[in-house]
Amino acid sequence: MTNSILQKLQQETESSERKCKYATILVKLDPETQAFIAERIALPTKHPHKLSYATLSRVLKSEKYLVGSSTIGDHYTGICACKTSEAEATL
């Protein structure tokens, strides 16, 4: 391993704040895009403008952000690494 990779791995494993793959992508997006995603994801299931996890995944992949719809779904349902690290912090 190169020193750079080793340093990044050490930072990732020693950090008390873990993020899932989707969360690391989301913070790279501009605030307007983040707000749009949050608004459309929060719409009721049958709403015609609801943003599905599959659609969001497809669009992100087209922009070279490789994340699957199940990973996105895990994030929004609270079973991803983000929520796990929050729960561990309260122990």
Phi, psi and omega per residue, in radians:
M1 nan 2.476 3.065
T2 -1.341 2.783 -3.125
N3 -1.032 -0.671 -3.140
S4 -1.086 -0.781 3.118
I5 -1.133 -0.761 3.129
L6 -1.026 -0.786 3.136
Q7 -1.083 -0.753 3.133
K8 -1.132 -0.721 3.115
L9 -1.115 -0.711 3.121
Q10 -1.123 -0.748 3.124
Q11 -1.089 -0.756 -3.117
E12 -1.134 -0.729 -3.069
T13 -1.432 -0.348 3.139
E14 -1.674 -0.168 -3.136
S15 -1.285 2.385 3.099
S16 -1.438 -0.198 -3.118
E17 -1.915 1.653 3.126
R18 -1.554 2.569 3.103
K19 -2.201 2.523 3.058
C20 -1.352 2.971 -3.097
K21 -1.042 -0.733 -3.124
Y22 -1.125 -0.742 -3.136
A23 -1.088 -0.640 3.123
T24 -1.191 -0.521 3.080
I25 -1.333 -0.776 -3.078
L26 -0.984 -0.719 -3.117
V27 -1.212 -0.276 3.103
K28 -1.450 -0.257 -3.109
L29 -1.454 2.687 -3.137
D30 -1.193 2.717 -3.083
P31 -0.983 -0.635 3.133
E32 -1.115 -0.738 3.115
T33 -1.175 -0.738 3.099
Q34 -1.017 -0.779 -3.128
A35 -1.137 -0.727 3.122
F36 -1.070 -0.812 3.134
I37 -1.051 -0.852 -3.118
A38 -1.027 -0.747 -3.135
E39 -1.126 -0.807 -3.074
R40 -1.319 -0.561 3.089
I41 -1.167 -0.622 -3.067
A42 -1.316 -0.218 -3.128
L43 -1.110 2.665 3.091
P44 -1.028 2.644 -3.040
T45 -0.888 -0.749 -3.065
K46 -1.531 0.016 -3.135
H47 -1.136 2.382 -3.084
P48 -1.135 -0.337 -3.127
H49 -1.839 0.192 3.117
K50 -1.062 2.341 3.084
L51 -1.619 2.050 3.139
S52 -1.434 2.754 3.092
Y53 -1.098 -0.629 -3.135
A54 -1.146 -0.751 3.125
T55 -1.142 -0.785 3.132
L56 -1.061 -0.760 3.111
S57 -1.063 -0.787 -3.119
R58 -1.080 -0.764 3.141
V59 -1.169 -0.774 3.120
L60 -1.087 -0.709 3.112
K61 -1.099 -0.628 3.127
S62 -1.136 -0.352 3.105
E63 -1.797 0.276 3.076
K64 1.301 0.314 2.996
Y65 -1.708 1.733 -3.024
L66 -1.470 1.707 3.131
V67 -2.523 2.354 -3.097
G68 -1.521 2.811 -3.131
S69 -1.123 -0.577 3.130
S70 -1.198 -0.600 3.077
T71 -1.147 -0.724 3.093
I72 -1.114 -0.789 3.121
G73 -1.062 -0.729 3.102
D74 -1.030 -0.700 -3.141
H75 -1.102 -0.846 -3.071
Y76 -1.319 -0.313 3.075
T77 -1.692 -0.041 3.013
G78 1.453 0.435 3.125
I79 -2.047 0.447 -3.137
C80 -1.726 -3.123 3.136
A81 -1.087 -0.515 3.121
C82 -1.058 -0.848 -3.116
K83 -1.242 -0.612 3.115
T84 -1.094 -0.762 -3.117
S85 -1.214 -0.570 3.080
E86 -1.154 -0.732 3.141
A87 -1.149 -0.708 3.134
E88 -1.138 -0.573 -3.109
A89 -1.197 -0.425 -3.122
T90 -1.526 -0.118 -3.137
L91 -1.304 nan nan
